């Protein structure tokens, strides 16, 4: 669900209803820092930070980011340290604390299950983010947008408070690539403290039975289960297999080779869930008939009352969808990752060409930037959504910059935490949804203005 749409309120509501509530783990450091600069309405973030079992960390974060009463309107947010291969103590503290706080609040006051969703593409933050969630007792970790082969051992080592290691790709000259070791030692970074109570379950989000079979062949890479995500799901999708073909609307064309063979995944012996157009009782029945434990649902919850999607965007999206005018496109160029990304065509968002062209390109959050080897042998960072001349000067291909949106800034704006620039320019939002919005016909009867997370669950669990 992008950044912050599935926040702690939504995850808690789903968990209280007896299902697995999942918070989005992307960019939680920026989300926490900006909530604090907004004055932390309700005191929720500060209440969670009081329980952080890392001596001195909460105090340093509050001293740096908390603004009593909140920043004055149109005042820029204070920046957070960007993810990188080199250790940064302030960044590590903020990342761990932010993930702890989000999961802590999602689990507060009930015994339901809570998970956290991460992107493999943001590997430089994986260890610190997961450790923070584990300190709060997260039950499940879900990882997509890549091949999460290193995450099983990472979670095992973190649960034991032992140094965890990852290999992060670094682009070399002539399209070559090397693996850079990344090490995170919780005791070295934070000193003696109470560690995680247990290792969470890992669900790998995959789009093919081939990838699932690859992950289960070794204990080192084997997850505890899978989410099989089809091309209709919101957010990032795996590109079609084979040469990329686009339809008349400029969207990737998926074929028979891209259909997930659930029977082959079932034969692997691990539990799995289906995702992408399954927000209804008939779809749930079909998933179970295929051997799935259940379904993963995103868009129906993204538009519900408890989600943190900006209220104006939610209203507009619902109104257009009810009128049958919502257009969700799989844009092959929007994401800096190179993965197709679903974009809801809404006014005032980066889907509009004039809004896109009116934004000065820059990369100051940097979650999706990648590392590369410089001409002098050092390590630099680049992003196809940064200024074109800067990206090309760093060895990037100019064709990779065409149409790229800064998802980091746009998605934080989508939950009301967008940055304000010099001169008063406010970052424009970008909404991601899945292709199938048919659930709204059941959740929004005539005259209804909205619906709750409980309504979504009741609809999906209704007799088919």
N, C-alpha and C positions, 0 to 999 in steps of 0.2 A: 504493500500500500504506500510505497514511496517513503516520505519522511514524516513521522508523527501522526499520520491519519489514524492508524491503529495504535492509539496511545493507551495509557494505563486505564483510563475510564472504560474504554470499549473492551479491552481484554478482561477487566474485572467483571463486566456485565456478562460476557460470554461464559467466563469461568463459573460465575455464580449460578448460571443456568445449566451447569453440568457438562459443558463442552470445554475444549481446549481453547483458552483465550490467548491470542498471540500478539505481542507488541512488536512494532517495527523497530529494529535495532540500528537502523541507518542514521548516522549523524546525531545520535542522542547527546553527544557532548555539546554541540551547538544548540540543540533544543533546550537542554538544561540551563546553559549559560544565558540564553535569551529569555527564558521564563523568569529566571532570577532578576534579570535586568528590567523586566516588566513589573517587578515588585512581588513576584510569586503570589498571585491572587489565591486566597484560600490557605496559603501557607503549606501546601502539600509537598513541594520540593524540599523545603526546610525540615518538615516533619520526617521525611524519608532520610535526609542527610544526617539527622540526629542518630539514626540507627546504623550508620556506616561504620563497620568495625575496623577502620583504618585510622589510627591516632593522628590528629592534626589535619587530616585531609579536608574534612568538611569545612573547618574554619578557614583554611586558605582559599577554598573555592568561594565561600560566602564573602570573604574580604575582597576578592577580585571582581566578582560579578553581581552580587546582590545590591540592588538599588531600592531602598525603602520608598514606597509610593510609586516606583516605576520611573523610567526615563520620560523626559518631556516628549510630547509628540514630535515626530520627524527627526528625532535624535538617533544617529547611527548606533547600532549595537557594537559593543567592544568585541574585537575578533578573538577567536579561539585558535590555539596552535594547530597547524595542519598536520595530518598524518604523514609519516615519513619513515624511512628505514632506520634512521638514527634515533636513539632513545631521547625522549624529552620528558622530564619529570612532571612538569605542569600538565602536559597533554595526557600522560598516563593517569595521573590523579583524576583529571576531569572525565576521561573516558570511563574509567572504572566506576567512579561515583555516579555518573549519569546512567549507566546501565543498571547499577544497583538500585538507584532511586526509582527508575521506571518499573522494574520488576517488583520491587518492594511494594509500591503503591498498587500494582495490579493484583498482588496476592493478599493485600491487607484485608482482614475482616471476613475471610471465608477459607474453605479448604479445597476449592477447585484447583484445576490444573492451569498453569500459565507457561507459555513458551515465548521465545524471542526469535525473530527472523533476521538473518544477516546475509549480506552479499559476499560471495567468494571474491568478487572483483575488488573488494576493499580489504584485502588480506593484511595490510599493514596495521589495521586496527583490530583484527580478529581476536588476538589473545587477550588484550586488555579489556575489550568489550565483553567477551565471554566470561572472563573472570569476575567482572562486576556483576553480571547477571547471576552467576553461580553463587556469589556471596549472598545474594538475596533469595537463594533457593529455587531458581528457575527449574522447571520440570522438563522442558523440552527445548532444544536448540534446533532451528531449521536453517539450512544454508542452501542458497540457490545462486543463479547467475555465475555458473562456473562448475568446476569439478572439485567437490570438497573432500578430496582424498586424504588431506592432512588433518582434518578436524577431529576424527575419532581419537587419535593419540593426543592431540592438543587438549581435549576435554579430560582425558584420563590423567594426564600430567598435572593439569591445573587443579583437578579434584584432590590430588595428593600434595598440593602446594610445592610441586617440583618445577624446575625450569622447563618451560615449554618452547618448542622450536618449530619454526615454519621456514619454508623456502619461498621467497617472493621473486617472481620473474623480473628481470632487468633487461630491457631491450638493448642490444648491442648494434654495432655498425653493420651495414649490409643485411638488415633484417634478421640478424642473428639474435640469440637470446641466451642469457645465463641465469642461474638461480642464486639469489643472494640470501644467506642465512639470517634469520631474524630470531632473537632470543628474548623471552620474557620470563623473569624470575620474580614471582610475587614477594618472596621474603627479602630479596635484595632491594627491590624497589620500595617496599612499604615497611620493612622491618617485621618484627614478631606481631602477629595478629591472629584473630580467629579466622580460620579458612572456611571453604565451602563445606556444607554438610554432606554432600553427595555429588556424584557425577550425573548430569542430566542425560536424558535420552537424546540421540541425534537423529533427525530426519533429513535425508538428503533430497533436495528438490531437483528432479531430473526430468528430461523430456524424451528419453528413449530407454528401451529395455537393454540395449547394448551398454549404455553407461551404468545402469543399475548392476548388470552382471559384472562389469569391470570393478565396481566398488566392493562387491561382496567376495571377490576371489581371495582376498587377503584379510586376516584379522586386523592388520594395521589400518586398512582403508574402509572396513565394513561399518556402515551405519547401523542404527537400530531399526530403521524403516525408511520408507520413501514417500514423497509426495510426487505423484506423476502429473506433471503440469502440461496441459495442452496449449495449443496456439491461441485459443480464445481467452486465456487468462489475462488479467491486467498486468501492468508493469512491464518488466523485461521478459522477452521470450527468446528461446533458442532460435537461431536462424534456420530456414529450411535446409534440409540435406541436399547436397549437390549444388550446381550453379544457381545463383540467385536470379529469380525471375520475378518481375513486378507486374501487377495487374493494371487495369486502366486508371485506377485511383492512386497508383504508386505504392501499393502495399505488397509485401512479400507473398508469393504464391506457395502455399503448403499443399503437399500431395500425399499419396498413400504411404510413401516412405517415412513421412513425419508422424504418422499415427502411432501411438504408444501401444505396444502389444502387452496388454495387462496380463494375459495368460503366461507369458514368459517371465514377467516380474513375479507373478504368483508362485511360479515354480522355484523361485530363489529361496522361498521359505521365510521371508521377512514381511511384516505388516506393511500395508501401503494405503494411501488415500488418493483420490482423484481430484484434480483441480482444473478449473476453466470451464464455466458453464454448467455447474452442478448445484445451483441454488434452488432446488425444488425437490419435492418428495419423489417424483418419478425418476429424476436423475440420481437421487440417493439409492433408490431401489436398484437401478441399473448398475451403479457402482458396486453395491454389495453382491449382486449377481455375478459380477466379474471377479469377485474375490477380495474386493477392497474392504477395509475396516470402516470406511466412511468417506467423507468428502471435505475438501478445504474450500472455504468460501471467502471471497474478498470484497467484490463490488457491492453486494447487498449490505454488508456491514459498513463499507466506506460511506454509504449514503444514509446510514441510520442516525438517530439522534445522538448516540453516545460517541460517534466518531469525532475526531478533531479537525476534520475538513472544514475550512472556513464557511461560515453560515451562508454567506451570499453565493458562494460557489455551489454549495449543496442545494440551495433553493433553485438556482438556475439549472443545474443538472437534472434535478427531479422534474422541474416544469417541462423541460425539453423532452425528457424521456417519456413522460406521460403523454405528451402531444405526438410522440413518435418522431421527433425531430433530432434526437441525440445521435451524433455521428462520432463513433469511436474508430480511430484509424491506427493501424500498426505502422508506425513511421520507421523506416529502416535507417534513417539518418539522425534522428533527434538525439539519441543517447551517445555520449562520448565513449561508451563501452563498445560500440559497434553492433550491439544486440538490437533487434527491433524493439520498439517501445510503444505501448498503447497510449494514445493521447486523445482525450475528450475534447472535441472542437467547441470551445466555449469562448464567448466574447471577452476581451480584455486579458486573455491568456497568451502564452507564447506560441499557441497554435496559429494565431493570426499573424500574417506576414508583416504587417506594419508594426505590430508590437515587437516582433522578433528583431526587425531591422532597426527599431528605435532604441534598442538596448545596446550599450557599449559593451563589447566582449571583454570579459575579464574572468580570472579564475582565482578567487580569494578564499574559497572553502576547501576545494581540492580533494574531495573524497574519491572522485573518479579519475584523478590524474594517475599516470603510470610512471615508473622509474625508467631511466635510460642511462647508458654509459656515455659520458661526455668525451669530447676529443682529447681532453687532458687526462682521461682515465678516472675521473670522479663520477659521482652519481647526481644526475639532475632529475627534474620532474616536468612532465608536459601533459597537456590535455587538449584534445581537438576542439574544445569549446573556448579556449583562451584566444587572445588576439592572433590572427592568422600569421602575421609576420613573426611573432614570437615562437609559435609552434613550429613553423618551417625552419627558423634559425636553430631550433633544438634538434633538427633532423627529422621532423615529422613530415608526412606527405600532405601537400596542399589539398588534395582531393578528399582527405579524411576530415577536413574542416567544414565541408559544405553541409549546411543545414543543421549543424550541431547546436543543440540547446544546452545551456548551463543548467542541468537538472538539479545540482546542489542548491543553487540560489532559488530556482523556481519552485522546487518542492518544499523548501522551508517557508516560502511565501504562501503556499497553498494551505498551510495550517496557521496562518496569521503571524508568522515569525520572520517575515522577509526583511531584508536589509534595506535601509534608506541611504542613498548616496549623496555625495556633495551636490548641492543645488536642488535637493528635495526629490530626486528621482527614486521611486520605490520599485523594488524588484517585482516583476510580474509573475503570477502563478502559472502552474501547469498541472492539470488534473489527469490522473491515469485511472482508467476503469477497464473492465473486461468487455468483450464484444457482446455477451449475452446479458441483456437487461430485462428479460421476460419476467423475472420475479416481481417487478414493480406492479404488474397487473394484479397480483394477489396481495401485495403489501400496502398498496395505496388505492383503496377503494374510492369511489367518487366522493369528493369533498374533503378527503384526508390531506393533511399538510405534511405529515411525516410518519415515521414508524420507529420502533425501538429494536434493539438487538434481540430482545426476547421474542418480538414478533417474527424476526427472521428465523430464529431457531424453531419456533412453533410451526411456521410454514414448512420448513424443510422436513421436520419430523412428522408432519401430518400423514395420514394414510394415503398412499398413492392410488 
